């Protein structure tokens, strides 16, 4: 069988060219998909974390059974009746929010101790070294542990009965921001 020739009489090497081009494409795709795996270690993943935005809703999601839907589509802007939008929001469950705030404080305090020790051990490490990367990871986890403070404060935004609890959650959030800034500046140098 004769090789295929181009208009100028040169041979076409498409199969060989495709063979050489397919390996880099395979390598790029496999590396991108490898980042999505859960290695079970101390490395960050692409998994959803508290505070992440909701997953988008679409036709494929809406055709799934209700129990399997990851999100709820918002109604169109004009679909809310004026009588519903003018009614007062239900009173928040203060005891549940108070218990959640206490649990969040405990988790945040534990994570703060871990982050402080990681940052102090990385004090002399260069950017990119394993100690520095471990400190960055602990700072990221500290941020995640502080998410409930803002959520609780937002849940109590319109409640007069939860003013004390809301102020307490806001104070905890401010304490977190101060500690995070202190640790971040110690890590950056």
Secondary structure by P-SEA (a helix, b strand, c coil): ccccccccccccaaaaaaaaaaaaaaaaaaaaaaaaccccccccccccccccccccccccccccccccccbbbbccccccccccccccccccaaaaaaaaaaaaaaaaaaaaaaaaaaaaaacccccccaaaaaaaaaaaaaaaaaaaaaaaaaaacccccaaaaaaaaaaaaaaaaaaaaaaaaaaac
